[in-house]
Amino acid sequence: MNTLFLYYSFSGNGDLVADRLREKGAEVRKVLPQKPLPRSFFGAIFKGGFLAAIGHKAKLQPWDNGLDGFDRVVIGSPIWNGRFSCPINTVLTSVDLAGKEVFFVFYAASGTAPKALARIQKEYPAAKVVVLKEPKKYSDELNKLDELF
């Protein structure tokens, strides 16, 4: 089964997930916003959390949104204020996931993502979800990705 991991990473947790999924044979595509968040911890949390809470869609740098040839699509996002990151909000409105096996991988400081999970259940009821607690700090969390393959 051909797998695509389409993700955003602010702090590097998503990049660790990408490395693991690449090792398992997935193609990896990272999306980047045109205007990055402030690099300061508090600035990023304040701005990113606020924008995520209102469902903001970030303008992205050019990226390949084609899904032809992929049976399985894995969407990866940090969780900000309980919600998807703004770049992933954009991705979800830019791709057609119909007919694909869809997974979501969230990387969250708390290890939970109740608001994001509620959105998934509403908008993508057949999707499977894996929530990782800060893989940069807890590398064994990456073992949860084995259930995707």
Protein Blocks (a to p, Z undefined) as FASTA:
>chain_A
ZZddddddfkommmmmmmmmmmnopacdddddfbdcdfbfklmmmmmmmmmmnopacddd
dddfbfghiabdcdddddeehiacfklmmmmmmccfehiacddddddfklpafklmmmmm
mmmmmbccdddehkklmmmlmmmmmmmZZ
